[in-house]
Every structure is written in C-alpha cells, then in structure tokens.
C-alpha cells in the first residue's frame, strides 16, 4: 500500500470568548479559504464556538448534532472539504469539551470528548470516556484535544496509535501568560516533545491547530493564545504557524500519510525492535 500525500489546512483562528456567532463566521471563512487553497482537510481549534474555559459553556453550549455542528457540517459540504473542529457540547445535564470530524459531504464521522481536561476546567467540562478512529480515503484518522497530549497523558495517543491511526488531529487552545514572548520559548518541550515521541514510535503524523487571541472571562482571563500550530512527523516538524496572539492565519501543509502495516501484537513487536520499554509509563 502506497503512502498518500494530502493537503491539510491548519486554521489558526481568532476565538473570542462567549461570541459563538462571530467565531463560527470566522470558521466558515477559514473553511472557504482552505478549499480555495486546494486543501483536502481543515483543522480548527478547541472550543472554537464559546472559547475554552469561558463561563458561557455552562449556559450556552449546544448539543452535537446541534446548531454549531450543523453550521460546520454545512460549510464542509458546501466547500467539499473534511473539517475537524473543537466545540462545546451540551449532553443533558453535562457539558463536554468535544471535537467533531466531518466528511466532505457534511457527515459527522467521529465525535470525541476530551479526557485529560485540566483541573481548572473541571467546573465546566465533564470527562470523556472513549477513544475511536475512523477510516477515510486518506487513511485511518484519530482525534484528541490539546492537553490529551501532555507528556503525562500520552497513554491516550498510544491507544489511538494502537487502533491504527496514521494521522491524529488535535484541536487546541494553547495558552501562555500575557507577558510571554517567543524569545522566552514559552512552549519549551510542552508540545513538540510528546508529539515527536508518538510520531517516531509509531510512524504517524500529528497535526495540532490552536486558537489565537487574548482570553476574556473565566479562570484564564488575561492570558493569551498565541498560535504556532504544529504538524509533526517521525522526522520532525512538518509545518508551523506564526507565534503571535494576533496571528490568525491559514497554514497549508502537504502531509504524507505514513503506511502503518503493523496491527495488534505486531505493534508491540515493532516497538520492542526500537528499544521501547513497555514497562515505562510513557
């Protein structure tokens, strides 16, 4: 089986807390731009409707399917492009930090609820309880969200890889203190290191798009989201966005989807050949 190369748009989007209509309008515009650039797929940030950690999560969140996801599905269908995006999901009395992966015909192929949610967010979001991947014409796709990829949460990525994911899409809302600058390297190894571990061990690609903007409302008010979205493969960084809280942009990356023939226990054998110690927590 030959590897495929696809064009992925990383929609580094301005997300305003508590402003779903404006945020969804920007997402629609980014979808159109990605299609015009010939992208097969667009990845948008975490909680792009209400903003991550915004208090309106408790009062304004919508079900999936629902008005927000319907808007994204319609844009995917209209522009003939696959879309992955983070949304705030109402499910009965609970609210989840969720993500949807939508086909180019507007069908929700996968819905995921974030598992490794920060403690500061527990008053807003319930914890997800399952992982899954979906087969597409591009290969096997998995979805996780932001802190699911913290170094101490890599079990989530390991499971998606064991399920056969060749590409993991990660809607994110990376935040830093307002005084942070790129010269101080505020991310450090926070994102590149865990992405690289998974990409090298399993020969897969991880693409993470984050929001930009100053955070208003909630426990993180006064912090900022500064972009520098990342795409990482086994040989290193494949694409990276601008670092700036005002750097709303579409990054277009040509991504080769790796062929991963190992399945089941053959994955364990492949890892051992690389010197991976399964008794290690990571």
Secondary structure, DSSP 4 states (H G I P E B T S, - for coil): ---EEEEEEEEE-B--TT-HHHHHHHHHHHHHHHHHTT-SEEEE-TTTTT-TT-TTHHHH-B-SSSHHHHHHHHHHHHHT-EEEEEEEEEETTEEEEEEEEE-TTS-EEEEEE-SS--GGGTTT-BPP----EEEETTEEEEEEEGGGGSGGGTHHHHHHHHTT-SEEEEEE---B-TT--GGGTTTTTTTHHHHHHHHHHHT-EEEEEE-EEE--SSTTTT-EEEB--EEEETTEEEEE--BSTT--EEEEEEEEE------THHHHHHHHHTT--TTS--
